Amino acid sequence: MDTIIPEISLVSLQNQSESDLRTLKEALNTHGFFTIIDHDIDDLLLDESYTYAKEFFDLPEEIKTQYARPEIGGARGYTPFGKETALGENVADLKEFWHLGPEVNSNFDSRIHENIHVDELSNFNTHFNSLFTSLNDLGVKVLESIALVLDLPKNFFEEKVIRGNSTLRLLHYPPIESNENVLRARAHADINLITLLVGAEEGGLEVQNKDNEWIPIKPNSKSIVCNIGDMMQLITEGNLKSTPHRVVEYSANDSKSRYSMPFFLHPSPEVVLKSVFNKNDKGVLAHDFLEERIKAIKLY
């Protein structure tokens, strides 16, 4: 099935193509989703990411759970299957995941947690540190175009996010065992400014349009799906849409594992999230906004 989500060239956006900036603006004001093509992330880096993610999730459960950190809301390390629950839902999502962030130093806010090293897989951390850096760089470039769409200076977001509390999530949805619950991830919106999703090999991601219809997004492992999060919706007073999306298993009788890697681009914890249109808005601290939402989805 085709998708209404537009494909936009990163190269064209960086060249400030008027037609692509119009396409971006339309997507941002309707469903908040678009797909980035012609990005500069190496294909081999993306291909190997699936291999390394699978290697981790194939580890014995007792090893994976040694890396669980519920005391920090799973901000780093492993979160077991059936833990995260979408906002307003009572049934947990059918997934397990790993979180890593930037390699922090004294230039970062002290509330940003350090990464956890996986001893069993020699190249795991080195590889995903590289993917994190590539996605963070791409996110900054995408935000430059979003700033232009908002009639803001091109570098408006850069200092807010370059040392941000961003998170790369490695996701594994195990095979569905029955038709009673085919919602691998129930309808939810993201917390952050923007999300960059390293293309899922398997279908199942759906976006809700303004008519409350669910629109499937075609999988393409080399393209990167981008969507607006709640923080961006907040600071644009709803002009940019943080749209509900979900992950569905279409064929429960022939179900297999599904892997994907969303990158959640966050500002640094000390950044005040306030309206880009109203200079008198007092806003809310990014750290406080995130902590409240982490508790709401039952990661604390």
Phi, psi and omega in degrees: 000139179280164181241152174274358182288122185287150171263131183230133180282128176297322180300316179295320179296318180292334174275005179057044175301122183298321182292320179288326175294326175294317178299317178298314181299318180296317179297318182294329183270353180251284183247356174073014180236143171205167181244131179267124171243171183057031175281171187252026177269129187298134180301321181296321177300318179291315180300314182293334180299319177297320180297312182292323178297315180298319179301319179293311184291342176279352177296153177302147183304322183293332176284313181301318184291342174296339181261008178282137180229069181296337181292341175246024176065027180066022181300331174223153177086206192261137170241120186293165177303139173077020181264305184289136181233123183302149181306125178085359181259157176251344180260128182290153175291157184263068186205159168233155182204166178236139178243134167224158181231202180289159171281100190283152172217193185294347179278350182264153174301136186293347179279354177276124186285151175284155177286161179251132183269132177270109185291330186284342184236109192296323184260002188302303185292319179300316181297309186285339169297321178293317179296319178303311182298318180296317181289325177295317177298317178297318180301320178297320179294318178297319180295331176299317179290322178296321177300317180296320178299327180273005183061036176253163174302145185306322184264021185306319186269344194305306183294336180286332189242345188298329172241045186279175180267046184286158184224133169260124181250123172265119188248137172231120172257107179295165178304142176283133185263346178207167180275001184292329179217103181257008178271098181292320172226118183288163186308130181202161169248156180276157186276327199277194177284299173222156175243137172246118183256113173295121194316128176284134179292329182257148174290177177133337178287129179229144181244140179270125179271183185293342177266014180063024174267147180265121184255118179286141176258126181293131179288140176207109190294345183259345176270164181234119180278132180241138175219158180278141176253177185297327179296319179291321177299320180297311187283346176257013177053037176084000178293325172258132192265128169268103195263137174299141175215165184208169176236124185241143170267115184281335185228080183297337180282345180227044188282145174219171181299146176234133181238140171207166186221086176280140175251116183263108184273116183244152169286170173293149186304332184276354180291135177269122178276104181222162185305135175279353182254339186235104184292345180271355179294128182280333173072191180219145180293134181303321179299315182293320179299314182294314182300319180298318182287325178298320177293322183294331180262016169067033174269348170259000000 
